[in-house]
Amino acid sequence: MKERILLFIFIAVITAFIIIFQNYTDWGLGILVALMALYFIVATLATKVHSRQELKHPKVKNENYKPFVSVMIPAHNEDSVIAATVEAVFKMDYPNYEVIAIDDRSTDNTAQVLKSLEPVYGERFKVLVRDKNAFPGKSAVLNNALKIAKGEAVLVFDADARMDKDFLTNLVYELEPDDVGAVQARKVIRNKDINLLTKCQNNEMTMDTSCQVSRDAVKGAVELRGNGELIKRKALEDVGGWNNYTITDDLDLSTRLHIKGWDVRFCKDTIVYEEGIMYLWPLYRQRRRWLEGTIRRYLEYFGGIMTSNKMSLRVRLDTIAYISEFILPTWFIIEIFLLILKIFVKGAPPTVLMSSVIMGIIIGIAFMLSFRYALRKYDNLSRIDAFTQSVITSAYVFIIWFPLVIFIGAKILFKKKDLEWGKTAHGLVMHERAIQKAKDKIRQAKEELRKLLKM
């Protein structure tokens, strides 16, 4: 109810602002876009300055800082990928860690697969099988595992994660400072070349890397991403663990850490690889959960963000700037609706829409240039490839995210909140390869048959 009331007030305030602006100027949206552009310029300059400082004065790593780490791998119906993930985790060269794999009420063979791995990896590997009637959600899974974890820090991987052997060795150094509560690794889609959707998802992750690097450079509100997040146990206990009543455990935890004054860092040079979703509907389902969790946590913790005496001014301003990403489409939709109403009710000329159309084009170009910058800098694409991918991915973002903002807004206002994990289907890469192998065998058999017929 609290989230519903706050969202209603938020929409009412934006509508009031737009009506006031429309009485004086047709370029109200332009003010918001200009503020966002100013923030982008400041963040970009800060990133460049930060990069130069790192080149001049490289960070000295404390080789003696090697806290005991509990690696947690939540799994729900992941029997096709979980064994390979556990194997990859145990190949890490960090000397001081345990692995806890959690089967969350699976209806497939996940629990049996995990149990079969216990004798393979010995005492360092623990399997937790949750009861079928256990409280749902990834947060609850992680909280259960935390009770048996021995680590001074917790590293969370998704069930499809892959990483290099030096992943934890490189990441752990960022956690050492007393004020740092968590560190997030860069995420990369490992099956990005499967189809257009997976390519766009990887470009999306690259753009997220660019944003996270900028937020890290200004000491802003860097966010955890669920997969490849390393959290100091002391920080976890300070915020009361994960929130069982959220659908995005990582984003919720990020905001609560910031409110409590903990710094969250981003490590762009340490990569965790994950599967991209190859089909449109599962992708919509995942993004819908992400967006709903993002908006709900801002509504839930709005008071804390505004009043916390532990949150730094930089983090607070960065958080507010990030919220503008959701204000922008909301403002645009309301503005267009009010202008169309003015045309049909008050007989205003259709040209009143011109300013909104122009601003929409400017916003689209800005998104495209942002993607191009990120793809050039972090994926090292050529100018032509970066331009082509930025155009395609900008269209993808509009098609995926724009309708979801409307849908999630309506859902929060009019529907009851649900806590279903809404996990992403993994193992599709292997299924796709198996299908391809079968097709290759059929093609080979046909060729052999043709040769026999010719004889």
VMD Tcl script that draws the C-alpha trace (Angstrom):
set ca {
  {0.00 0.00 0.00}
  {2.86 2.38 0.87}
  {4.46 1.84 -2.55}
  {1.11 2.37 -4.28}
  {0.46 5.67 -2.49}
  {3.98 6.97 -3.15}
  {3.79 6.08 -6.85}
  {0.41 7.80 -7.13}
  {1.86 10.94 -5.50}
  {4.91 10.72 -7.77}
  {2.74 10.56 -10.93}
  {0.47 13.35 -9.65}
  {3.47 15.63 -8.96}
  {4.95 14.99 -12.43}
  {1.56 15.67 -14.04}
  {1.23 18.93 -12.10}
  {4.73 20.00 -13.16}
  {3.96 19.24 -16.81}
  {0.71 21.20 -16.72}
  {2.52 24.18 -15.17}
  {5.35 23.98 -17.71}
  {2.89 23.73 -20.61}
  {1.34 27.06 -19.55}
  {4.70 28.76 -20.07}
  {6.72 26.64 -22.47}
  {6.49 23.57 -24.71}
  {10.01 22.54 -23.69}
  {9.49 21.33 -20.12}
  {10.88 17.90 -20.95}
  {13.97 19.61 -22.30}
  {14.87 20.84 -18.80}
  {14.90 17.26 -17.47}
  {16.94 16.06 -20.46}
  {19.41 18.94 -19.97}
  {19.90 17.99 -16.30}
  {20.46 14.35 -17.29}
  {22.97 15.44 -19.95}
  {24.80 17.57 -17.37}
  {25.05 14.57 -15.05}
  {26.36 12.41 -17.91}
  {29.05 14.98 -18.76}
  {30.16 15.26 -15.12}
  {30.27 11.46 -14.74}
  {32.23 11.05 -17.99}
  {34.80 13.67 -16.97}
  {35.11 12.07 -13.53}
  {35.73 8.68 -15.17}
  {38.51 10.10 -17.35}
  {40.15 11.82 -14.38}
  {39.87 8.64 -12.31}
  {41.43 6.55 -15.12}
  {44.37 8.95 -15.41}
  {44.93 8.90 -11.67}
  {44.99 5.10 -11.70}
  {47.59 5.13 -14.48}
  {49.79 7.59 -12.59}
  {49.29 5.99 -9.20}
  {48.34 2.29 -9.62}
  {46.48 0.82 -6.68}
  {48.70 -1.27 -4.41}
  {47.10 -4.61 -3.58}
  {47.54 -6.02 -0.11}
  {48.61 -9.58 -0.88}
  {48.02 -10.53 2.76}
  {44.30 -9.69 2.62}
  {42.70 -13.06 2.03}
  {39.54 -13.38 4.12}
  {37.70 -16.69 4.22}
  {34.92 -16.50 1.60}
  {31.67 -18.45 1.42}
  {30.64 -18.90 -2.21}
  {26.86 -19.31 -2.53}
  {25.14 -20.75 -5.60}
  {21.31 -20.66 -5.40}
  {19.67 -23.11 -7.81}
  {16.04 -23.72 -8.77}
  {15.51 -26.38 -11.46}
  {19.11 -26.07 -12.70}
  {20.09 -29.72 -13.22}
  {21.37 -28.96 -16.76}
  {23.98 -26.40 -15.67}
  {24.69 -26.65 -11.95}
  {27.41 -29.33 -12.08}
  {29.48 -27.37 -14.60}
  {29.11 -24.20 -12.51}
  {30.30 -25.93 -9.33}
  {33.25 -27.33 -11.27}
  {34.14 -23.85 -12.57}
  {33.95 -22.38 -9.05}
  {36.32 -25.01 -7.66}
  {38.87 -24.11 -10.34}
  {39.35 -20.65 -8.80}
  {42.89 -20.20 -7.50}
  {41.88 -18.34 -4.33}
  {43.20 -20.38 -1.37}
  {40.60 -19.67 1.27}
  {36.96 -20.43 0.44}
  {34.05 -22.85 0.78}
  {31.17 -23.48 -1.61}
  {27.52 -23.72 -0.57}
  {25.09 -24.84 -3.28}
  {21.41 -24.41 -2.41}
  {18.62 -26.35 -4.06}
  {15.51 -24.20 -3.78}
  {12.42 -26.40 -4.01}
  {13.41 -27.82 -7.40}
  {11.09 -30.16 -9.26}
  {13.88 -31.58 -11.46}
  {17.07 -33.44 -10.48}
  {19.00 -30.44 -9.12}
  {19.14 -31.82 -5.56}
  {20.34 -35.25 -6.74}
  {23.02 -33.71 -8.97}
  {24.31 -31.59 -6.08}
  {24.31 -34.51 -3.65}
  {26.31 -36.58 -6.14}
  {28.99 -33.87 -6.15}
  {29.54 -33.92 -2.36}
  {32.06 -36.81 -2.37}
  {33.85 -35.25 -5.35}
  {34.68 -31.94 -3.64}
  {34.81 -33.04 0.00}
  {34.44 -30.83 3.09}
  {34.75 -27.54 1.20}
  {31.46 -28.26 -0.57}
  {28.13 -28.04 1.27}
  {24.70 -28.78 -0.16}
  {21.59 -27.21 1.34}
  {18.26 -28.63 0.15}
  {15.35 -26.39 1.08}
  {11.98 -27.81 2.08}
  {9.26 -27.71 -0.57}
  {7.18 -25.46 1.71}
  {10.06 -23.04 2.44}
  {9.55 -19.29 2.02}
  {9.96 -18.48 -1.71}
  {12.50 -16.14 -3.24}
  {16.24 -15.85 -3.81}
  {16.68 -13.63 -0.75}
  {15.25 -16.33 1.51}
  {17.56 -18.87 -0.12}
  {20.63 -16.74 0.58}
  {19.54 -16.00 4.15}
  {19.20 -19.73 4.81}
  {22.69 -20.35 3.45}
  {24.14 -17.50 5.51}
  {23.23 -19.40 8.69}
  {25.68 -22.19 7.84}
  {28.27 -20.03 6.05}
  {31.64 -19.56 7.79}
  {33.00 -16.81 5.55}
  {34.04 -13.29 6.49}
  {32.66 -12.42 3.07}
  {29.99 -13.93 0.81}
  {30.35 -14.35 -2.97}
  {27.13 -15.02 -4.88}
  {27.02 -16.70 -8.29}
  {24.03 -17.56 -10.46}
  {23.62 -21.23 -11.36}
  {24.91 -20.59 -14.91}
  {27.97 -18.52 -13.94}
  {31.41 -19.02 -15.44}
  {34.56 -17.24 -14.34}
  {38.34 -17.24 -14.81}
  {40.43 -18.97 -12.18}
  {41.76 -15.66 -10.79}
  {38.25 -14.17 -10.40}
  {38.13 -14.13 -6.59}
  {41.82 -13.38 -6.20}
  {41.37 -10.16 -8.20}
  {38.00 -9.18 -6.76}
  {38.73 -9.61 -3.06}
  {41.29 -6.77 -2.88}
  {38.54 -4.22 -3.57}
  {36.73 -5.33 -0.41}
  {39.56 -4.52 2.01}
  {38.83 -0.84 2.94}
  {36.77 -0.53 6.12}
  {34.01 1.52 4.45}
  {33.56 -0.89 1.51}
  {30.64 -3.25 2.07}
  {30.47 -4.97 -1.31}
  {32.08 -5.28 -4.75}
  {30.44 -6.12 -8.06}
  {32.24 -7.79 -10.98}
  {31.53 -6.95 -14.60}
  {28.91 -9.16 -16.27}
  {29.32 -10.43 -19.84}
  {26.95 -12.57 -21.92}
  {28.90 -15.65 -22.95}
  {26.50 -16.74 -25.72}
  {26.20 -13.25 -27.21}
  {26.68 -14.49 -30.79}
  {23.71 -16.89 -30.75}
  {21.16 -14.38 -32.09}
  {20.14 -10.71 -32.11}
  {18.57 -10.87 -28.64}
  {21.69 -12.23 -26.96}
  {23.84 -9.69 -28.79}
  {21.63 -6.85 -27.57}
  {21.71 -8.21 -24.02}
  {25.50 -8.18 -24.09}
  {25.46 -4.61 -25.41}
  {23.08 -3.77 -22.58}
  {25.56 -5.26 -20.09}
  {28.36 -3.24 -21.69}
  {26.31 -0.08 -21.26}
  {25.71 -1.06 -17.63}
  {29.48 -1.48 -17.22}
  {29.98 2.05 -18.53}
  {27.39 3.42 -16.08}
  {28.81 1.46 -13.14}
  {32.35 2.63 -13.89}
  {31.13 6.24 -13.95}
  {29.23 5.82 -10.69}
  {32.31 4.25 -9.13}
  {34.47 7.15 -10.35}
  {32.24 9.76 -8.67}
  {31.90 7.58 -5.53}
  {28.21 7.25 -6.33}
  {25.58 4.58 -5.82}
  {27.22 1.57 -7.52}
  {24.76 -1.35 -7.54}
  {25.07 -5.08 -7.08}
  {23.92 -7.29 -9.95}
  {23.21 -10.62 -8.24}
  {25.78 -12.62 -10.19}
  {29.44 -12.06 -9.23}
  {28.77 -9.92 -6.14}
  {31.14 -10.11 -3.16}
  {29.73 -8.82 0.14}
  {31.46 -8.27 3.46}
  {29.68 -10.28 6.17}
  {29.91 -7.36 8.59}
  {28.00 -5.20 6.10}
  {25.41 -7.92 5.51}
  {24.76 -8.26 9.23}
  {24.57 -4.46 9.60}
  {21.63 -4.29 7.17}
  {19.97 -7.46 8.47}
  {20.86 -9.76 5.58}
  {18.83 -9.98 2.40}
  {15.25 -8.76 2.33}
  {12.91 -11.76 1.98}
  {10.13 -9.52 0.71}
  {11.83 -8.22 -2.41}
  {11.89 -9.70 -5.92}
  {15.32 -8.21 -6.72}
  {17.64 -9.19 -3.89}
  {20.70 -7.46 -5.36}
  {19.15 -4.03 -5.99}
  {17.35 -4.02 -2.65}
  {20.57 -4.89 -0.80}
  {22.50 -2.21 -2.71}
  {20.14 0.54 -1.60}
  {20.10 -0.60 2.04}
  {23.91 -0.71 2.08}
  {24.06 2.85 0.76}
  {21.52 4.09 3.30}
  {23.67 2.56 6.06}
  {26.75 4.36 4.71}
  {28.53 1.40 3.14}
  {30.46 1.94 -0.10}
  {29.84 -0.43 -3.02}
  {32.60 -0.72 -5.61}
  {32.68 -1.93 -9.22}
  {35.52 -3.99 -10.68}
  {35.47 -3.71 -14.47}
  {38.51 -5.93 -15.02}
  {37.04 -8.97 -13.25}
  {34.38 -10.70 -15.33}
  {31.60 -13.16 -14.60}
  {30.07 -14.80 -17.67}
  {26.40 -15.77 -17.84}
  {23.87 -17.04 -20.35}
  {21.81 -14.57 -22.32}
  {18.15 -15.34 -22.95}
  {17.56 -16.48 -26.52}
  {13.78 -15.99 -26.74}
  {11.64 -12.87 -26.45}
  {9.00 -13.89 -23.91}
  {11.43 -15.21 -21.24}
  {13.44 -12.01 -21.76}
  {10.37 -9.84 -21.15}
  {9.59 -11.90 -18.06}
  {13.10 -11.36 -16.63}
  {13.23 -7.64 -17.45}
  {9.76 -7.16 -16.01}
  {10.98 -8.55 -12.69}
  {14.11 -6.41 -12.78}
  {12.20 -3.23 -13.50}
  {9.51 -3.91 -10.92}
  {12.16 -4.61 -8.28}
  {14.04 -1.44 -9.21}
  {11.00 0.82 -8.92}
  {9.63 -0.85 -5.78}
  {12.91 -0.52 -3.86}
  {13.07 3.21 -4.62}
  {9.50 3.62 -3.42}
  {10.15 1.52 -0.32}
  {13.38 3.26 0.68}
  {12.60 6.78 -0.56}
  {12.41 8.10 3.00}
  {15.73 6.50 3.93}
  {17.42 7.86 0.80}
  {16.23 11.40 1.60}
  {16.91 11.39 5.35}
  {19.83 9.00 6.04}
  {22.63 10.71 7.95}
  {25.06 7.95 6.92}
  {24.54 8.16 3.15}
  {27.03 10.53 1.54}
  {25.83 13.51 -0.52}
  {27.45 12.04 -3.63}
  {25.58 8.75 -3.26}
  {22.31 10.57 -2.59}
  {22.67 12.83 -5.66}
  {23.74 9.89 -7.83}
  {20.71 7.89 -6.68}
  {18.37 10.78 -7.50}
  {20.03 11.18 -10.91}
  {19.52 7.47 -11.60}
  {15.85 7.72 -10.66}
  {15.49 10.24 -13.50}
  {15.80 7.28 -15.89}
  {12.31 6.30 -14.77}
  {11.02 9.87 -14.55}
  {11.94 10.46 -18.21}
  {9.63 7.87 -19.86}
  {6.87 8.67 -17.36}
  {7.17 12.39 -18.11}
  {7.22 11.73 -21.86}
  {4.10 9.54 -21.78}
  {2.12 11.97 -19.60}
  {3.21 14.96 -21.70}
  {2.15 13.33 -24.98}
  {-1.19 12.31 -23.44}
  {-1.90 15.85 -22.18}
  {-0.94 17.41 -25.52}
  {-3.20 15.01 -27.46}
  {-5.98 15.86 -25.00}
  {-5.36 19.56 -25.66}
  {-5.62 18.97 -29.42}
  {-8.94 17.12 -29.23}
  {-10.59 19.01 -26.35}
  {-9.30 22.56 -26.76}
  {-8.70 22.46 -30.51}
  {-4.99 23.21 -30.26}
  {-3.00 22.78 -33.49}
  {-1.16 19.46 -33.94}
  {2.11 21.44 -34.01}
  {2.01 21.53 -30.17}
  {3.40 17.98 -30.37}
  {6.45 19.19 -32.26}
  {8.58 19.96 -29.20}
  {7.88 16.52 -27.70}
  {8.70 14.81 -31.00}
  {11.98 16.73 -31.24}
  {12.88 15.87 -27.64}
  {12.04 12.22 -28.33}
  {14.48 12.23 -31.26}
  {17.16 13.93 -29.14}
  {16.69 11.33 -26.38}
  {16.99 8.52 -28.95}
  {20.20 9.98 -30.40}
  {21.62 10.44 -26.89}
  {20.93 6.79 -26.06}
  {22.56 5.70 -29.32}
  {25.69 7.78 -28.67}
  {25.91 6.42 -25.11}
  {25.78 2.86 -26.40}
  {28.35 3.64 -29.08}
  {30.72 5.10 -26.48}
  {30.36 2.05 -24.21}
  {30.81 -0.46 -27.05}
  {33.92 1.30 -28.33}
  {35.48 1.64 -24.88}
  {34.66 -1.68 -23.21}
  {34.04 -4.12 -26.10}
  {36.64 -2.55 -28.43}
  {34.31 -2.60 -31.44}
  {35.25 -0.81 -34.65}
  {33.57 2.52 -35.40}
  {31.21 0.96 -37.93}
  {30.31 -2.03 -35.74}
  {29.82 0.18 -32.69}
  {27.52 2.50 -34.66}
  {25.47 -0.38 -36.10}
  {25.16 -2.11 -32.73}
  {24.25 1.14 -30.98}
  {21.36 1.77 -33.41}
  {20.06 -1.80 -33.07}
  {20.42 -1.85 -29.28}
  {18.73 1.55 -28.88}
  {15.73 0.15 -30.76}
  {15.87 -2.97 -28.57}
  {15.88 -0.87 -25.39}
  {12.88 1.12 -26.60}
  {10.93 -2.02 -27.52}
  {11.78 -3.88 -24.29}
  {11.89 -1.21 -21.59}
  {9.45 1.52 -22.67}
  {6.29 -0.65 -22.59}
  {7.47 -2.23 -19.33}
  {7.59 1.14 -17.54}
  {3.87 1.57 -18.31}
  {3.04 -2.02 -17.39}
  {4.95 -2.02 -14.09}
  {3.55 1.36 -13.12}
  {0.02 0.03 -13.65}
  {0.85 -3.20 -11.81}
  {2.13 -1.39 -8.72}
  {-0.90 0.91 -8.71}
  {-3.58 -1.70 -9.26}
  {-2.26 -5.21 -8.54}
  {-1.02 -7.08 -5.49}
  {2.72 -7.58 -5.04}
  {3.98 -11.15 -5.57}
  {7.26 -12.62 -4.34}
  {7.83 -15.31 -6.95}
  {11.54 -15.70 -7.74}
  {10.76 -15.61 -11.48}
  {14.08 -17.29 -12.25}
  {15.63 -17.26 -15.70}
  {15.71 -20.53 -17.61}
  {19.32 -21.71 -17.92}
  {20.87 -24.48 -19.94}
  {19.34 -23.23 -23.19}
  {22.80 -22.85 -24.69}
  {23.48 -26.56 -24.25}
  {20.05 -27.45 -25.59}
  {20.69 -25.25 -28.63}
  {24.03 -26.94 -29.25}
  {22.42 -30.37 -28.95}
  {19.78 -29.36 -31.50}
  {22.49 -28.04 -33.83}
  {24.44 -31.29 -33.52}
  {21.29 -33.26 -34.36}
  {20.71 -31.06 -37.43}
  {24.32 -31.57 -38.53}
  {23.91 -35.34 -38.23}
  {20.68 -35.24 -40.26}
  {22.40 -33.11 -42.93}
  {25.34 -35.53 -43.02}
  {22.99 -38.52 -43.33}
  {21.15 -36.84 -46.22}
  {24.44 -36.22 -48.04}
  {25.47 -39.83 -47.59}
  {22.06 -40.95 -48.85}
  {22.44 -38.77 -51.98}
  {25.85 -40.31 -52.64}
  {24.39 -43.83 -52.35}
  {21.52 -42.95 -54.72}
  {23.97 -41.57 -57.29}
  {25.86 -44.86 -57.16}
}
mol new
graphics top color blue
foreach p $ca { graphics top sphere $p radius 0.5 }
foreach p [lrange $ca 0 end-1] q [lrange $ca 1 end] { graphics top cylinder $p $q radius 0.2 }
display resetview
